[in-house]
Amino acid sequence: MSEDDRSRAEELLRNFKGDNYAFGNGALGKVGGYAAKLGKKLVVISDPYIRKIGVTNIVLQSLEKEGLIVVDEFDGARANAPREDVYRLAYQLASSDWDGIISIGGGSCIDSSKAALTLASYGGVIDDYFGTGKVSEKSGGNKNSLVAVQTASSSGAHLTKYSNITDMMTYQKKLIVDESIVPKFSVFQYDVTKTMPQSLTRDGGLDGIAHCWEVWTGSTGKDYYNKMSEIAYLAIKLIVENLPTTIKNGNDLNARYALGLGTDLGGYSIMIGGTNAGHLGSFSLIDILSHGRACAILNPYYTILFANAIQDQLKQISKIYRSAGFITEDVTGLSGRDLAEAVAKSMLALSRSIEFPTTLKESGATVEHINKMLEAAKDPQLKMKLQNMPIPMDVAAGDIDAFMKPTLEAAYTGDITLIPEL
């Protein structure tokens, strides 16, 4: 990572979150100062693994230095934030006496904490809050009293208005989107990621790319396009250049710092605009694929589908993949679908380099998974994903069957000739 890239990424994050976000070296020591602004009595939610490696203890020491009282400690949610875990946490929070919550973990822990805190505060069932702005209808716009302490370079959950919750009976994710669930304060000390499993590093890096790429491609013609272009370009550059290095040497703290910055900028991206096709499909694949892997499979194929609407983005991102060695030929003269196919192939090459599958069939998906993704795309609670696409899809107009279905069939087989012109 160059000093210029590091400095600019840090500047962008400071502009984004101001004094409400502590990131980088020594950040864990600042949790206590943030927590004190919530009140005296605190509940700490953390994963057993996070406690085992000592991160929770560092946070507890920071709270103790501020003279704060930990009234309860609860386990965070399992992977993918099952709704059962959200209800369990909501009950525990409703039964405790606290002024604020500290959530320590990855995206699932933080997402479930956001949702559980919402239920404990405003009642109802989780389905009441799926969609956009449902929490604010109850909160009046007040933010939940949460300090989010991130431990994985991945989802950006500590910075954002999103909470992904899973119905484990149907293996379907749904989404709460609301400014009221943005944590009041956030902390991410990037070097703690060196203790995370390598699979999480891989998944998180590709999830970060998906956040940036989906929002960037969906911002064509929007008034924030230039801003989004700078953020996404820098974030994707940091991740593509440093993810393979981090996998080869997990103790390379410079590369890990770069990944942290890159995925944090991914979090910034999804606060500017929304994700679209890749994320929508990933919500129906949780029984066979981690979130980052699902997005990494789907996005190259959607890149080809939306080729004509994202030419500027393709020209810019091709430079990153060319410099990193994932595009081996000169593509400066390409345009239209040809350029999109070259970029899509480079995305798949990155996935292969870190031993990710590149087709749905290779990952163990079936035709039933394709049908499930198509049905989910017609769910009104996920309509925002269709609206966020570079060319929005309309369920009533038959776009799901006309355009999404053959694209998913291409993602299943790897045959890009199946992808229609749009």
C-alpha positions in Angstrom: 0.0 0.0 0.0 1.4 3.4 -1.0 1.5 6.2 1.5 -0.7 8.3 -0.7 -3.4 5.6 -0.8 -3.2 5.1 2.9 -3.4 8.8 3.6 -6.3 9.4 1.3 -8.3 6.4 2.6 -7.8 7.6 6.2 -8.9 11.1 5.2 -12.1 9.8 3.5 -13.0 7.7 6.6 -12.4 10.7 8.9 -14.6 12.8 6.6 -17.3 10.1 6.8 -17.5 9.4 10.5 -15.6 12.3 12.2 -14.8 11.8 15.9 -17.3 9.0 16.2 -15.0 6.3 14.7 -11.7 5.1 16.0 -9.7 3.0 13.5 -6.2 1.6 13.1 -3.5 1.2 15.7 -4.6 1.4 19.4 -8.3 1.9 18.5 -9.5 -0.7 21.1 -8.3 1.5 23.9 -10.9 4.2 22.9 -13.9 2.0 23.5 -14.3 3.1 27.1 -14.4 6.8 26.1 -17.2 6.2 23.6 -19.1 3.9 26.0 -19.0 6.6 28.8 -21.1 8.8 26.5 -23.8 6.2 26.5 -24.1 6.0 30.3 -22.7 4.1 33.3 -24.2 0.7 32.9 -23.3 -1.4 29.9 -24.0 -4.8 28.4 -21.2 -6.4 26.4 -22.1 -8.8 23.5 -19.3 -10.8 22.0 -18.5 -14.0 20.2 -16.9 -16.9 22.3 -14.0 -16.8 19.8 -13.5 -13.1 20.3 -13.3 -13.7 24.1 -10.9 -16.6 23.6 -8.3 -14.5 21.7 -8.4 -11.7 24.2 -10.2 -8.9 22.3 -13.1 -8.7 24.7 -10.7 -8.4 27.7 -9.0 -5.4 26.1 -12.4 -3.8 25.7 -13.3 -4.6 29.3 -10.1 -3.0 30.5 -10.9 0.1 28.6 -14.4 0.2 30.2 -12.9 -0.3 33.6 -10.5 2.6 33.2 -13.5 4.9 32.6 -15.2 3.6 35.8 -18.0 1.9 33.9 -20.1 -1.0 35.1 -20.6 -4.1 32.9 -24.0 -5.4 34.1 -24.2 -8.4 31.7 -22.2 -10.2 29.1 -24.1 -12.1 26.4 -23.0 -14.3 23.5 -23.3 -12.8 20.0 -25.2 -14.5 17.2 -24.0 -17.4 15.1 -22.9 -16.9 11.5 -25.5 -15.2 9.3 -27.4 -13.8 12.3 -30.2 -16.3 12.6 -33.5 -14.7 13.7 -33.6 -17.1 16.7 -30.4 -15.6 18.0 -31.8 -12.1 17.5 -34.9 -13.0 19.6 -32.7 -14.6 22.3 -30.6 -11.4 22.5 -33.6 -9.2 22.5 -35.0 -11.1 25.5 -31.7 -10.9 27.3 -31.5 -7.1 26.7 -35.1 -6.6 27.7 -34.4 -8.5 31.0 -31.3 -6.4 31.8 -30.9 -2.9 33.1 -28.4 -0.9 30.9 -27.6 2.5 29.4 -25.7 1.2 26.4 -24.5 -1.8 24.5 -21.0 -2.8 23.3 -21.1 -5.3 20.5 -17.7 -7.0 19.7 -17.4 -9.2 16.7 -17.9 -9.5 13.0 -20.8 -8.6 10.8 -23.2 -11.3 12.2 -22.6 -10.3 15.8 -23.0 -6.6 15.1 -26.0 -7.0 12.8 -27.8 -9.2 15.4 -27.0 -6.6 18.1 -28.6 -3.9 16.0 -31.7 -5.9 15.4 -32.0 -7.2 19.0 -31.5 -3.7 20.4 -34.3 -2.5 18.1 -36.7 -5.2 19.4 -35.8 -4.6 23.0 -36.4 -0.9 22.6 -39.5 -0.8 20.4 -41.1 -4.2 20.6 -42.9 -6.2 17.9 -41.4 -9.0 15.8 -38.4 -8.8 13.5 -40.5 -8.9 10.3 -42.0 -5.5 11.4 -38.6 -3.9 10.6 -37.6 -5.5 7.3 -37.4 -3.0 4.5 -36.4 0.7 4.6 -37.1 3.2 7.4 -39.3 1.0 9.6 -37.2 1.5 12.8 -37.3 5.3 12.4 -41.1 5.1 12.4 -40.8 3.9 16.0 -37.6 5.7 17.1 -38.4 9.2 15.7 -34.9 9.1 14.2 -33.0 8.5 17.4 -30.0 6.2 17.0 -29.7 3.0 19.1 -27.3 3.3 22.0 -24.6 1.0 20.5 -20.8 1.0 20.3 -19.8 -1.4 17.5 -16.4 -3.0 17.8 -15.5 -4.7 14.5 -13.0 -7.6 14.4 -13.1 -8.6 10.7 -12.3 -6.8 7.4 -15.6 -7.5 5.8 -19.1 -6.2 6.0 -18.6 -2.7 7.4 -21.5 -3.5 9.8 -19.9 -1.2 12.4 -20.4 1.8 10.1 -23.7 1.2 8.4 -27.5 1.4 8.5 -28.0 -2.3 7.6 -28.8 -5.4 9.5 -28.9 -8.8 7.7 -31.0 -11.4 9.5 -31.6 -15.0 8.4 -34.6 -17.3 8.6 -32.8 -20.6 9.1 -36.0 -22.5 8.2 -35.9 -21.2 4.6 -32.2 -20.2 4.5 -33.3 -16.7 3.3 -31.8 -13.4 4.4 -33.8 -10.3 4.8 -32.6 -6.7 5.5 -33.3 -3.9 7.9 -32.3 -0.6 6.3 -32.5 2.4 8.7 -30.4 5.3 9.9 -31.6 4.6 13.4 -29.6 1.4 13.7 -26.3 3.1 12.7 -24.1 2.6 15.8 -23.5 5.8 17.7 -19.8 5.0 17.9 -17.5 2.5 16.0 -14.1 1.0 16.6 -11.9 -1.2 14.4 -8.3 -2.0 15.3 -7.2 -3.6 12.0 -4.4 -5.7 13.5 -6.9 -7.9 15.4 -7.8 -9.5 12.1 -4.5 -11.4 12.1 -6.2 -13.8 14.5 -9.2 -14.5 12.3 -9.5 -17.6 10.2 -8.1 -17.3 6.7 -11.5 -18.2 5.2 -12.9 -15.1 6.9 -10.2 -13.0 5.4 -11.0 -14.3 1.9 -14.7 -13.8 2.3 -14.4 -10.4 3.8 -12.2 -9.0 1.1 -14.6 -10.1 -1.7 -17.5 -8.8 0.3 -15.8 -5.4 0.5 -15.3 -5.4 -3.3 -18.9 -6.3 -3.8 -20.1 -3.4 -1.7 -18.0 -0.9 -3.7 -18.7 -2.4 -7.1 -22.4 -2.7 -6.7 -22.9 0.8 -5.4 -20.5 2.2 -7.9 -22.2 0.5 -10.9 -25.6 1.6 -9.5 -24.6 5.2 -9.3 -24.4 5.9 -13.0 -26.2 9.2 -13.6 -26.5 10.0 -9.9 -25.4 13.3 -8.4 -22.9 11.4 -6.1 -21.2 9.5 -9.0 -17.9 11.3 -8.9 -17.7 10.9 -5.1 -18.6 7.3 -5.4 -16.0 6.7 -8.1 -13.2 7.9 -6.0 -14.2 5.9 -2.9 -14.9 2.7 -4.8 -11.8 2.9 -7.0 -9.5 3.4 -4.0 -11.2 0.7 -1.9 -11.2 -1.9 -4.7 -7.5 -1.1 -5.4 -6.6 -1.6 -1.8 -8.4 -4.9 -1.6 -7.3 -6.4 -4.9 -3.6 -5.4 -4.3 -3.5 -6.7 -0.7 -5.9 -9.6 -0.4 -3.5 -12.2 -2.1 -0.6 -10.8 0.0 -2.6 -11.2 3.3 -3.5 -14.8 2.4 0.1 -15.7 1.7 1.3 -14.0 4.9 -1.3 -13.4 7.5 1.2 -11.5 9.7 1.7 -8.8 7.1 0.2 -5.9 9.1 0.6 -3.4 6.3 -1.6 -5.6 4.0 -4.1 -6.1 6.8 -4.3 -2.4 7.4 -4.9 -1.9 3.7 -7.7 -4.5 3.8 -9.2 -2.8 6.8 -9.2 0.6 5.0 -10.6 -1.0 1.8 -13.5 -2.8 3.5 -14.3 0.3 5.7 -14.5 2.3 2.5 -16.9 -0.5 1.3 -19.0 0.4 4.4 -18.8 4.1 3.4 -20.0 3.1 -0.1 -23.2 1.4 1.1 -24.0 4.5 3.1 -23.9 6.5 -0.1 -25.9 4.1 -2.2 -27.3 0.6 -2.0 -26.0 -2.8 -3.2 -28.0 -4.6 -5.9 -27.9 -7.8 -7.9 -25.0 -9.7 -6.3 -26.2 -9.1 -2.7 -29.8 -9.9 -3.7 -28.8 -13.3 -5.0 -26.4 -14.0 -2.1 -29.3 -13.8 0.4 -30.7 -17.0 -1.1 -27.5 -19.0 -1.0 -26.5 -19.1 2.7 -27.0 -22.8 3.0 -24.1 -23.5 0.5 -22.0 -20.3 0.4 -20.6 -17.6 2.6 -21.8 -14.1 1.8 -18.5 -13.0 0.3 -18.2 -16.0 -1.9 -21.7 -15.8 -3.2 -21.2 -12.1 -4.2 -17.9 -13.0 -5.8 -19.6 -15.6 -8.0 -22.6 -13.5 -9.1 -21.1 -10.1 -9.7 -18.9 -10.9 -12.7 -21.9 -12.2 -14.6 -24.1 -9.2 -13.7 -21.2 -7.0 -14.8 -21.7 -8.4 -18.3 -25.5 -8.0 -18.1 -25.2 -4.3 -17.2 -22.2 -3.6 -19.6 -23.8 -0.8 -21.5 -24.7 1.2 -18.4 -21.3 1.0 -16.7 -18.7 1.7 -19.3 -16.9 4.4 -17.3 -16.7 2.1 -14.2 -15.3 -0.7 -16.4 -12.6 1.4 -17.9 -11.5 2.5 -14.4 -11.6 -0.8 -12.7 -9.8 -2.6 -15.5 -6.7 -0.6 -14.6 -6.7 -2.1 -11.1 -7.0 -5.7 -12.3 -4.5 -5.1 -15.1 -2.0 -3.7 -12.7 -2.5 -6.6 -10.3 -2.0 -9.2 -13.1 -5.5 -10.5 -13.4 -5.9 -8.9 -16.8 -3.0 -10.0 -19.0 -3.9 -8.3 -22.3 -4.2 -4.7 -23.3 -7.9 -3.7 -22.9 -7.7 0.0 -23.5 -9.2 -0.4 -27.0 -12.2 -2.4 -25.8 -15.7 -1.1 -25.1 -19.2 -2.4 -24.6 -19.7 -6.0 -23.8 -16.2 -6.9 -24.8 -14.8 -4.7 -22.0 -17.3 -6.1 -19.5 -16.3 -9.6 -20.4 -12.6 -8.8 -19.9 -13.3 -7.3 -16.5 -15.6 -10.1 -15.5 -13.0 -12.7 -16.4 -10.4 -10.8 -14.3 -12.8 -10.8 -11.3 -13.1 -14.6 -11.7 -9.3 -14.9 -12.0 -9.0 -13.1 -8.6 -11.4 -15.6 -7.1 -9.5 -18.6 -8.5 -6.3 -17.2 -7.1 -7.7 -17.4 -3.6 -9.3 -20.8 -4.2 -12.9 -19.5 -4.5 -15.5 -21.2 -6.8 -16.4 -19.3 -10.0 -19.7 -20.8 -10.8 -22.8 -21.7 -8.8 -22.6 -25.3 -9.9 -19.0 -25.6 -8.7 -20.1 -24.3 -5.3 -22.8 -26.9 -4.9 -25.9 -24.9 -6.0 -28.8 -26.6 -7.7 -31.6 -25.5 -10.0 -33.7 -25.0 -6.9 -31.3 -22.3 -5.7 -31.8 -20.4 -9.0 -35.6 -20.6 -8.5 -35.2 -19.4 -5.0 -33.2 -16.4 -6.1 -35.8 -15.6 -8.7 -38.6 -15.8 -6.2 -36.7 -13.6 -3.7 -36.2 -11.0 -6.4 -40.0 -10.7 -6.5 -40.3 -10.1 -2.7 -41.5 -6.5 -2.1 -39.3 -6.4 1.1 -36.2 -6.7 -1.2 -37.5 -4.3 -3.9 -34.7 -1.8 -3.1 -32.1 -4.2 -4.6 -33.9 -4.1 -8.0 -34.1 -0.3 -7.8 -30.4 0.0 -7.0 -29.3 -1.9 -10.2 -27.5 0.0 -13.0 -30.6 -0.6 -15.0 -33.4 -1.1 -12.5 -35.5 -4.2 -13.0 -39.3 -4.2 -12.9 -41.1 -7.4 -11.6 -44.3 -6.4 -13.3 -42.6 -5.9 -16.7 -41.2 -9.5 -16.6 -37.6 -8.4 -16.2 -36.8 -11.1 -13.6 -37.5 -13.9 -16.1 -36.2 -12.0 -19.1 -32.9 -10.8 -17.8 -32.1 -12.2 -14.3 -32.9 -15.8 -15.0 -30.5 -16.3 -18.0 -27.8 -14.4 -16.1 -28.2 -16.7 -13.1 -28.1 -19.7 -15.5 -24.8 -18.3 -16.9 -23.5 -18.0 -13.3 -24.5 -21.6 -12.7 -22.8 -23.0 -15.8 -20.0 -20.5 -16.4 -21.3 -20.0 -20.0 -21.3 -16.2 -20.4 -23.0 -16.5 -23.8 -26.2 -17.1 -22.0 -26.2 -13.6 -20.6 -28.7 -11.4 -22.6 -28.2 -7.9 -23.9 -29.8 -5.3 -21.8 
